[in-house]
Amino acid sequence: MRYVDEFRDPELIIKASEEIYRLADPDRHYRIMEVCGGHTHAIYRFGLKDILPSNIELIHGPGCPVCVLPMGRIDDGLTVATNFDVIFAAFGDMMRVPGTQGSPFEHKARGTDVRIVYSPADALQIARKNPEKHVMFFAIGFETTAPSTALTLMRAKSEGITNFSVFCNHVTIVPAIRAILDSPDMRLDAFIGPGHVSTVIGCRPYEWIARSEGKPVVTSGFEPLDLLQSLVMLLRQLRAGEARVENQYKRVVPWEGNRAALKAMAEIFQLRPYFEWRGLGFISQSALRIRDEYAEWDAEQRFPIPGTRVTDPKAAQCGEVLKGVLKPAQCKLFGKECTPEHPIGALMVSTEGSCAAYYNYEHRKAAMVTSISSVA
Ligand code: SF4
């Protein structure tokens, strides 16, 4: 398959791995953050850690939108849906995310009208078909998904569909990277830049990381060879004492981003002064709100929002894992109280969550090896 097979070619993968071994200084410990949850998933899925030198430590970043959403926002959305008899429409990976009164699926079991949609346009279609009901799309995601929310709001306005609104939780990636770099307990050498987000914002917004922080950034694709090539590019820069932004994912990411998508976002959204991120706290100018011109389609302006704030269960260490301070298996609840079947934190729900990725690939693999060796 074009764009897949050549990036999974075993010979090329071995060559890239050998080049990484050649470039990595054995006397140095490298801490490289993959910002995007899709990269975390790919790293575990393809077992890339197993073919890297042990002194290259991959730190999982905050780029899983489900994982960084604070529980209070889920509670707020579900409270509106329950109290005002509203259809709650959201992506499938939101459905099992725990709120204090249960997940969207648990609310559905108790009678709230909760629907899975594959796009905001699907939610708008539900509104068209149910004119007697109000449909609220619970929007999450980085700049990757914000343009489709923006275009759907434009469509709702142009068609005069007023039984539809968006509960906006869109966040922006660059302030989160800044917060991580400002964190005193975090030491990083370089970044594997997010692939999906960069298809919209391009590579230019990362230039300050290289210029001011002296850290190389390589925007990467999601196949095994993409990630290994990105590591080669980063190691070459580190070896030469350089810090630049490079684009490994040129086949998808334009350096300047997607102008049409950025224009649609600018028409519909403006930056919030601050927004709470799970595990990272309040980060200024890190999220989007709907402009007043679209107030009629803004759930936060149409309904009274409780503004719930919830602290995570004490033993859950989602914040430390999200910041890359702890590995998933170092959380006290990992694999015991918290599993993909019974998640306590959002990182165990989404396939892009580092705990779910680690559990589904590394943990299950280790469990299988243990059971085989005990039989032998
Ligand atoms: S194992 Fe569960 S509680 Fe612990 S960090 Fe991961 S998601 Fe959070």
Residues whose N, C-alpha, C, O or C-beta is under 5 A from the ligand:
A	BS01	SF4	A316 Q317 C318 V321 P328 C331 L333 F334 C338 I344 G345 A346 L347 M348 C355
